[in-house]
């Protein structure tokens, strides 16, 4: 008697999504672009899953901006990922030092399929996917991949038995390379008849195309954004827009109008961590320290910021050490124990100096390298926290922080990429130090959201 597979995942697809998924079965390159929570990634995972059942290729590729992003959005996907679709037929492991999902069972007729998971956001990320030929490639947030990764992945799928590409992305700068070199070029070739029939499949989605989201939840998601930000234009309206003007206009307007909705008189009560970020200056920029408190309620409060102007010469390392020690003592005396200090990893000599000075002064604090995720990922996160009023700062100790946030702008000369202007006209050093304190919380805070 044939065993029937029990259905454990309930799908609710709109006609637009069903149409896209059906075309995926026929087309080689499939691109789903549009707003957040539109169901783009789930569509591609579902189509990818069905192709895995019949392909003759053993190896396949799944990428995100980082490995963790790929595993979370493609492997897990809130219960709609590959590990759930192949429940009981898959397990996580390593293949030649790469993260991999191994699949073998009735769905694949007991033939093994190995999905290599890799990050694609860095210049040298492509090196991790060399050495194999892949049958299919699924990429989430492909616009956050480095061009080297995309070129390598494309080349690595050329010799496959059944070549299939699945991309999803939120709208980006309309002049970004992902459009000029790939998506728009593919669209033009499809329209001109250069591509064979059923080769290219593109669909744009918005949150309103997702039938699983209630109207109430849609409004909640929309309210999490600053409507003046580029992220609202891209993530909610699904538009490709150029980043320009003030980055944190919501905060800048609040200060200029003297509403001061983000200033607070006292630190939060339920502090779980106090993090200090250190950015090193030189050649005209400044050494900066920022102390940030994280709370049990998943909120952020900047406790204090401090800047040491370097002028034309690098500051005396001994003076830097003394200023740092004084700052740490002030934070501990006013607010409590410091959890960790994260520093700009480019200055290992100065970091070692801070460690030595801390030991000599009896400060038992952990001093580590900053993670240094992409600047735009940090900006996007801070913008979301401001829109949800989950970020505030102490009015008396954060003057340099407030000024830095209110004056930073997008680079008006860069019409291709989203780039924060760094020409000395605004205090990028304080922003970097602040972002080092919160960048490791991005995934956790967004997951809780």
C-alpha positions in Angstrom: 0.0 0.0 0.0 1.5 3.4 -1.0 2.2 5.6 1.9 0.6 9.1 1.5 2.7 12.0 2.6 0.9 14.0 5.4 0.5 17.7 4.5 2.1 19.9 7.2 2.5 23.2 5.5 -0.6 25.2 4.5 -0.1 27.5 1.5 -2.4 30.3 0.5 -1.3 31.7 -2.8 -3.0 34.5 -4.8 -3.5 34.1 -8.5 -0.5 36.4 -9.2 1.7 34.1 -7.1 0.3 31.0 -8.6 1.0 32.3 -12.1 4.6 33.2 -11.3 5.2 29.7 -9.7 3.8 28.0 -12.8 6.1 30.0 -15.1 9.0 29.0 -12.9 8.5 25.4 -14.0 9.1 26.5 -17.6 11.7 29.2 -17.3 15.4 29.2 -16.7 15.8 32.6 -14.9 13.1 33.6 -12.5 13.0 36.9 -10.6 10.6 38.0 -8.0 10.9 41.7 -7.0 8.9 43.9 -4.7 7.8 45.0 -1.3 8.6 43.2 2.0 6.1 40.5 3.2 5.0 40.0 -0.4 5.7 36.3 -0.5 8.6 36.5 -3.0 11.0 34.2 -1.2 8.4 31.6 -0.4 7.4 31.4 -4.1 11.0 30.7 -5.1 11.5 28.2 -2.4 8.4 26.4 -3.4 9.4 26.3 -7.1 13.0 25.3 -6.2 11.7 22.5 -4.0 9.6 21.0 -6.9 12.5 21.1 -9.3 14.8 19.4 -6.7 12.5 16.3 -6.8 13.2 15.6 -10.5 16.6 17.2 -11.3 19.5 14.9 -12.2 22.0 17.3 -10.7 23.4 16.4 -7.3 24.7 19.8 -6.1 22.8 23.1 -5.9 23.4 26.5 -4.4 21.5 28.7 -2.0 22.9 32.2 -1.1 22.1 35.3 0.9 24.1 38.4 1.7 25.6 36.1 4.5 25.4 32.4 5.2 23.2 33.1 8.2 20.8 35.1 6.0 20.7 32.3 3.4 20.0 29.6 6.1 17.3 31.7 7.8 15.5 32.9 4.7 15.8 29.8 2.5 16.4 27.0 4.8 14.0 28.0 7.6 11.8 30.7 6.1 9.5 30.8 9.2 8.4 27.2 8.6 8.2 27.4 4.8 11.8 26.7 4.0 13.6 23.7 2.4 14.2 21.9 5.7 10.4 21.9 6.4 9.4 20.9 2.8 11.8 18.0 3.1 10.9 17.2 6.7 12.2 13.7 7.6 14.3 13.6 4.4 16.9 16.2 5.2 19.6 17.1 7.7 22.1 20.0 8.1 25.8 19.3 7.9 29.1 20.3 6.3 30.3 19.6 2.7 34.0 20.5 2.2 33.7 23.1 5.0 30.6 24.6 3.5 27.2 24.8 5.3 24.9 22.3 3.5 21.5 20.7 3.6 21.5 17.1 2.6 18.3 15.7 1.1 17.5 12.1 0.4 14.1 10.3 0.5 10.9 9.5 -1.3 10.5 13.0 -2.7 13.9 12.7 -4.6 13.3 9.0 -5.3 16.1 8.2 -2.8 18.7 10.2 -4.8 20.8 12.5 -2.8 20.7 16.3 -3.3 23.2 18.6 -1.6 22.3 22.3 -1.2 25.4 24.4 -0.5 24.6 27.5 1.6 26.9 30.5 1.2 27.1 34.2 1.7 27.5 36.5 -1.2 27.8 40.0 0.1 31.6 40.5 0.2 34.1 41.0 -2.6 35.8 37.6 -2.0 32.6 35.7 -1.2 32.8 34.0 -4.6 35.7 31.9 -3.4 33.5 29.8 -1.2 31.4 28.6 -4.1 34.3 27.6 -6.3 35.1 23.9 -6.9 31.6 22.6 -7.8 29.2 22.8 -10.7 25.7 23.5 -9.5 22.4 22.5 -11.1 20.2 25.3 -9.7 20.8 28.5 -7.8 18.4 30.2 -5.4 19.4 33.6 -4.0 17.5 35.8 -1.5 18.1 39.6 -1.5 20.3 39.2 -4.6 20.8 42.9 -4.9 22.9 42.7 -1.7 25.2 40.2 -3.3 28.6 41.3 -4.6 28.9 41.3 -8.4 31.7 38.8 -8.2 29.4 36.3 -6.4 26.7 36.7 -9.1 29.2 36.2 -11.9 30.7 33.1 -10.3 27.3 31.5 -9.5 26.1 32.1 -13.0 29.2 30.5 -14.4 29.0 27.5 -12.0 25.5 26.6 -13.3 26.2 26.7 -17.0 27.1 22.9 -17.3 24.0 21.7 -15.3 21.5 19.2 -16.6 18.6 21.5 -15.7 19.8 25.0 -15.2 17.5 27.1 -13.0 18.0 30.5 -11.4 15.7 31.9 -8.7 16.2 35.4 -7.4 14.3 37.6 -5.0 14.9 41.2 -4.0 13.4 44.3 -2.6 13.6 47.3 -4.9 16.9 49.1 -4.9 18.6 52.1 -6.5 17.3 52.1 -10.1 20.9 52.5 -11.4 22.2 49.6 -9.3 24.2 47.0 -11.2 21.7 44.2 -10.5 19.3 46.1 -12.9 21.8 47.5 -15.4 23.8 44.3 -15.8 21.1 41.7 -15.2 17.4 42.3 -14.6 16.7 45.2 -17.0 19.0 43.7 -19.6 17.2 40.4 -19.3 13.8 42.2 -19.6 15.0 43.9 -22.8 16.3 40.7 -24.3 13.1 39.0 -23.6 11.1 41.8 -25.2 13.3 41.9 -28.2 13.0 38.1 -28.8 16.7 37.5 -28.1 15.9 35.0 -25.4 14.0 31.9 -26.4 10.4 31.5 -25.3 10.0 30.6 -21.6 13.6 31.6 -20.7 13.0 34.6 -18.5 10.3 35.0 -15.9 9.9 38.3 -13.9 7.1 39.4 -11.6 6.7 42.4 -9.3 4.8 41.9 -6.0 3.5 44.2 -3.2 2.3 43.3 0.3 -1.2 43.5 -1.1 -0.5 40.4 -3.2 0.0 38.3 -0.1 -3.3 36.7 0.9 -1.9 35.4 4.2 -1.6 38.9 5.7 -4.6 40.5 7.2 -5.4 44.2 6.7 -4.7 44.8 10.4 -1.2 43.2 10.1 -0.5 45.2 6.9 -1.1 48.4 8.7 1.2 47.3 11.6 4.0 46.5 9.1 3.5 49.9 7.4 3.6 51.7 10.7 7.0 50.3 11.4 8.5 52.5 8.7 9.3 56.2 8.5 7.2 57.3 5.5 9.9 59.8 4.5 12.6 57.2 4.2 13.8 55.4 1.1 13.0 52.1 2.9 9.3 53.0 2.9 9.4 53.8 -0.8 11.2 50.5 -1.5 9.9 48.0 1.1 6.2 49.2 1.3 5.5 50.8 -2.0 7.8 48.5 -3.9 9.5 51.4 -5.9 13.0 51.7 -7.2 14.2 55.0 -5.9 17.5 56.9 -5.6 18.7 57.6 -2.1 19.1 61.4 -1.5 18.8 64.1 1.1 18.9 63.6 4.9 19.2 60.0 6.0 17.3 60.3 9.3 14.9 63.1 8.4 12.4 62.0 11.0 14.9 62.6 13.8 16.2 65.8 12.2 12.7 67.3 11.9 12.0 66.3 15.5 15.0 68.2 16.7 14.6 71.3 14.5 10.9 71.6 15.5 12.0 71.2 19.2 9.6 68.3 19.9 12.4 66.2 21.2 10.4 63.0 21.1 13.6 60.9 21.0 15.3 62.6 24.0 14.8 61.1 27.4 15.8 62.4 30.9 16.6 59.0 32.5 18.2 55.7 31.3 15.8 52.8 30.8 15.1 50.5 33.8 15.4 47.0 32.3 18.9 47.2 30.8 20.3 43.9 29.7 23.5 45.1 28.1 25.7 48.2 27.9 27.8 48.2 24.8 30.6 50.8 24.0 31.6 51.4 20.4 34.9 52.9 19.5 35.9 54.4 16.1 39.4 55.6 15.6 40.2 58.8 13.8 43.3 60.4 12.3 44.2 62.8 9.5 41.4 65.2 10.3 38.7 62.8 11.6 38.0 62.1 15.3 38.3 59.3 17.8 34.8 58.7 19.1 33.2 56.7 21.9 29.4 55.8 22.1 27.8 53.9 24.9 24.4 52.2 24.2 22.0 50.3 26.4 19.9 47.5 25.2 16.7 46.6 27.1 14.6 43.6 27.8 11.8 45.1 25.8 14.1 45.1 22.7 14.7 48.9 22.8 17.8 50.9 22.3 19.0 53.9 24.4 22.2 55.8 23.7 23.6 56.7 27.1 26.6 58.9 26.1 28.8 60.0 23.2 32.2 61.5 23.3 34.5 62.9 20.5 38.2 63.6 20.5 39.2 65.9 17.6 42.5 64.8 16.0 43.0 67.9 13.9 45.9 67.4 11.5 47.9 65.0 13.5 47.1 61.6 15.0 46.3 61.9 18.7 48.8 60.6 21.3 47.9 57.0 22.0 48.4 57.6 25.7 45.9 60.4 25.6 43.5 58.2 23.7 43.8 55.5 26.4 43.2 57.9 29.2 40.1 59.4 27.5 38.8 55.9 27.0 39.4 54.9 30.6 37.6 58.0 31.9 34.7 57.4 29.6 34.3 53.8 30.8 34.5 54.8 34.4 31.8 57.4 33.8 29.5 54.9 32.2 30.0 52.3 34.9 29.5 54.8 37.7 26.3 56.2 36.2 24.7 53.2 34.5 26.3 49.9 35.5 28.7 47.3 34.2 29.9 47.4 30.6 29.1 44.2 28.7 31.5 44.6 25.7 33.5 47.2 23.8 33.5 46.9 20.0 36.3 48.7 18.1 37.1 49.5 14.5 39.1 46.4 13.6 41.4 48.4 11.2 43.5 49.7 14.2 44.8 46.6 16.0 47.7 48.5 17.7 45.3 51.0 19.2 42.9 48.2 20.3 45.8 46.5 22.1 46.6 49.8 23.8 43.0 50.1 25.1 43.2 46.5 26.4 46.4 47.1 28.2 45.2 50.4 29.7 42.0 48.7 30.9 44.0 46.0 32.7 46.3 48.5 34.3 43.3 50.5 35.6 41.4 47.5 36.9 38.7 47.5 34.3 37.6 44.0 33.5 35.9 44.6 30.2 35.9 42.6 27.0 37.3 44.5 24.0 36.6 43.0 20.6 36.6 43.8 16.9 33.4 45.4 15.5 31.4 43.1 13.2 31.3 45.9 10.6 28.2 44.8 8.7 27.4 47.0 5.6 26.7 50.6 6.4 23.4 50.5 4.6 22.2 47.5 6.6 23.0 49.5 9.8 21.2 52.6 8.4 18.2 50.6 7.5 17.9 49.0 11.0 18.3 52.4 12.7 15.7 53.9 10.5 13.2 51.1 11.5 14.0 51.6 15.2 13.4 55.3 14.9 10.1 54.8 13.1 8.9 52.4 15.8 10.2 54.7 18.6 12.4 51.9 19.9 15.4 54.2 19.9 16.1 57.2 22.1 19.0 58.9 23.7 19.8 60.8 27.0 19.6 64.5 26.3 22.5 65.6 28.5 25.3 63.2 27.4 24.6 62.7 23.7 25.1 66.0 22.0 27.6 64.7 19.5 25.3 61.8 18.7 22.3 64.0 18.1 24.3 66.3 15.8 25.7 63.4 13.8 22.3 61.8 13.3 20.7 65.1 12.3 23.3 66.1 9.7 24.2 62.8 7.9 23.1 62.7 4.3 23.2 60.5 1.2 26.0 61.2 -1.2 24.4 63.3 -4.0 27.1 62.5 -6.5 26.7 58.7 -6.3 23.6 57.9 -8.4 24.4 54.2 -8.7 24.8 53.1 -5.1 23.3 54.1 -1.8 26.3 55.7 -0.1 26.5 57.8 3.0 28.4 61.0 2.4 31.8 60.9 4.1 33.6 64.1 3.1 34.2 65.6 6.6 31.0 67.8 6.5 29.2 65.5 8.9 30.3 63.4 11.9 30.5 59.9 10.4 32.9 58.8 13.1 30.3 59.1 15.9 27.8 57.2 13.7 30.3 54.4 13.1 31.0 54.1 16.8 27.2 54.0 17.6 26.5 51.4 14.9 29.2 49.1 16.3 27.2 49.0 19.5 24.0 47.8 17.8 25.0 45.9 14.7 25.1 42.5 16.4 21.5 42.9 17.6 20.0 43.5 14.1 19.1 39.9 13.4 17.7 39.3 16.9 15.7 42.6 17.0 14.2 42.1 13.5 13.4 38.4 14.3 11.5 39.5 17.5 9.7 42.1 15.4 
